[in-house]
Amino acid sequence: MRKNENLQARYLAMARADIEVSGKLYVVPDNDEEVREVVGSFLRRKNLRSHKLLSQIGFIVESYQEHAWFYEMWELVRKLFLVGVSGAEKKERRRRRKEEGEGRRRRSGIDRWY
């Protein structure tokens, strides 16, 4: 963005308008790093509002505010991990039962399911 100052000024103006519309206080950035931060956060918010993204993952993030959209993603990863751990644990229990059951004779047909 440093190369094209007109584009940077345009994005900065759009970021300012977005901040003011949302009811927050806009503080004029003092240096290039602050400009990149303001414009970068605006572009992230803009991308989250795009129709393409909302059609793909909107059902996941629609119930959250823009500043907390990632929370549901975190929850989904956590649940996936827990399901994976419980599945691996269940498989290990089955393996142990099978090893224990090889030495003894089964009394009925229902034993093989447990």
C-alpha positions as CSV (number, residue, x, y, z in Angstrom):
1,M,0.0,0.0,0.0
2,R,3.0,2.3,0.4
3,K,3.4,2.4,-3.4
4,N,0.0,3.8,-4.2
5,E,-0.9,6.7,-1.9
6,N,-4.2,7.4,-3.6
7,L,-5.4,3.8,-2.9
8,Q,-4.1,4.1,0.7
9,A,-6.0,7.4,1.2
10,R,-9.2,5.9,-0.3
11,Y,-9.0,2.9,2.0
12,L,-8.3,5.2,5.0
13,A,-11.4,7.3,4.1
14,M,-13.5,4.2,3.8
15,A,-12.1,2.9,7.2
16,R,-12.9,6.3,8.8
17,A,-16.5,6.2,7.5
18,D,-16.9,2.6,8.7
19,I,-15.6,3.4,12.2
20,E,-17.9,6.5,12.4
21,V,-21.0,4.6,11.2
22,S,-20.4,1.9,13.8
23,G,-20.5,4.6,16.5
24,K,-16.9,4.4,17.5
25,L,-14.4,7.2,17.8
26,Y,-12.0,7.6,14.9
27,V,-8.5,8.7,15.8
28,V,-6.3,10.0,13.0
29,P,-3.3,7.7,12.6
30,D,0.0,9.3,13.2
31,N,2.4,7.0,11.3
32,D,2.4,4.4,8.6
33,E,2.1,1.5,11.0
34,E,-1.1,2.9,12.5
35,V,-2.4,3.5,9.0
36,R,-1.7,-0.1,8.1
37,E,-3.5,-1.3,11.3
38,V,-6.6,0.8,10.7
39,V,-6.8,-0.1,7.0
40,G,-6.1,-3.8,7.8
41,S,-8.8,-4.1,10.4
42,F,-11.2,-2.3,8.0
43,L,-10.4,-4.8,5.2
44,R,-10.9,-7.7,7.5
45,R,-14.4,-6.4,8.5
46,K,-15.2,-5.7,4.9
47,N,-14.2,-9.3,3.9
48,L,-16.4,-10.7,6.7
49,R,-19.4,-8.8,5.3
50,S,-18.9,-10.0,1.7
51,H,-21.7,-12.0,0.2
52,K,-19.5,-14.8,-0.9
53,L,-18.1,-15.5,2.5
54,L,-21.5,-15.1,4.2
55,S,-23.0,-17.7,1.7
56,Q,-20.1,-20.1,2.6
57,I,-19.8,-19.8,6.4
58,G,-22.6,-17.4,7.3
59,F,-24.6,-20.0,9.1
60,I,-21.7,-20.5,11.5
61,V,-20.9,-16.9,12.3
62,E,-24.2,-15.1,11.9
63,S,-25.1,-15.2,15.6
64,Y,-21.9,-13.5,16.6
65,Q,-20.8,-9.9,16.5
66,E,-18.1,-8.9,14.1
67,H,-15.4,-8.6,16.7
68,A,-16.1,-12.2,18.0
69,W,-16.7,-14.1,14.7
70,F,-13.8,-16.4,15.3
71,Y,-15.3,-17.8,18.6
72,E,-17.5,-20.3,16.8
73,M,-14.6,-21.5,14.7
74,W,-12.7,-22.1,18.0
75,E,-15.6,-24.0,19.4
76,L,-15.9,-26.2,16.3
77,V,-12.2,-27.1,16.5
78,R,-12.5,-27.8,20.2
79,K,-15.5,-30.1,19.6
80,L,-13.7,-31.9,16.8
81,F,-10.7,-32.5,19.0
82,L,-12.9,-33.9,21.8
83,V,-14.7,-36.2,19.4
84,G,-11.4,-37.4,18.0
85,V,-10.0,-38.1,21.5
86,S,-13.1,-39.9,22.6
87,G,-13.2,-42.0,19.4
88,A,-9.5,-43.0,19.8
89,E,-10.2,-43.9,23.5
90,K,-13.2,-46.0,22.4
91,K,-11.1,-47.8,19.9
92,E,-8.4,-48.5,22.5
93,R,-11.0,-49.9,24.9
94,R,-12.3,-52.3,22.2
95,R,-8.8,-53.4,21.4
96,R,-8.2,-54.2,25.1
97,R,-11.4,-56.1,25.5
98,K,-10.6,-58.1,22.4
99,E,-7.2,-59.0,23.9
100,E,-8.7,-60.0,27.2
101,G,-11.5,-62.0,25.6
102,E,-9.2,-64.1,23.5
103,G,-8.1,-66.3,26.5
104,R,-11.6,-67.0,27.8
105,R,-14.5,-68.8,26.2
106,R,-17.6,-66.7,25.4
107,R,-20.8,-68.0,27.1
108,S,-23.4,-66.5,24.8
109,G,-23.7,-64.8,21.5
110,I,-24.4,-61.4,23.1
111,D,-20.9,-61.3,24.7
112,R,-19.2,-60.6,21.4
113,W,-21.0,-57.2,21.2
114,Y,-19.6,-56.0,24.5
